[in-house]
Amino acid sequence: MADEADMANEQLDSELSRAIVRIRNSAPAGQGTRLCADCGDDVPAVRRELGFRFCISCAESRERRRALFANE
């Protein structure tokens, strides 16, 4: 029989798996832009190849804002 720690770990694994799927499904397709759509700084080549339009700093800021206002 599973104890509380096992059940908590299973729930964490499940939440993490769902979050990864959500992120993969929301990733843009195609080539990204050379300059960040927010600040105009260069977007690293790896991010451009994955289709992203924002530099890392702006992407992090957007994610923080999205998390703060997700429950409103």
N, C-alpha and C positions, 0 to 999 in steps of 0.2 A: 504494500500500500504506500502511496506517495505521501511524503510529509509536506509541510507548508513550504519548505525551501524548494523542494522539487516542483511543486505547483507554481511557485513564484518564478522559478527559472523557465518553466515551460511557457508561462505567460509572457515573460520578457522576450524569449525566443520568437514567439508568435508576433508580438508587437514589432520587433526588429525586422522580421521577414516582411510584414505588411508595409513598413516604412520604406524598406529597400525597393519593393515592387512599386510603390507610389512614386518614389524618386526616379526610378528607371522609366516609368511610363510618362513622366512629365518632362523628361529630358528632350530638348529640341532636336529635330532631325536636320541633317544637312550641315553646310558650312556656316560657322558663326562669323561675326564681324571682327575686323582687326582692331577697332577702337570700341571701348566700352560705351554702351548706349546711355549710361548715366553720367559718367565723369569724363569720358574722352580719353582715358589712359589706354595703353596697349592691353589687349586681351592676350594672355599667353597662348602660344601656338597649339598646345594640347587642348586647351579649352575651346579654341576656334574649331579644331578638327571635330570636336564633339558637338558643335553647333551652338555653343553658348555665346551670348551677346554682352555679357557683363564681366568685368574684372573680378577677381576673387573678393576684394574688399567690398565692392558694391553688391555682389551676390550675397555675401554674409550679412550685410546691412538689410537687404531685402528680406532675407530669411528670418532675421530677428524681428523685423516689423511684422511679417506675416504671422510669426508665432505669437507675438504680443496681442495681435488683434484677431486671432483665430476664433476666439470664443464670443466675439461681439456680434 
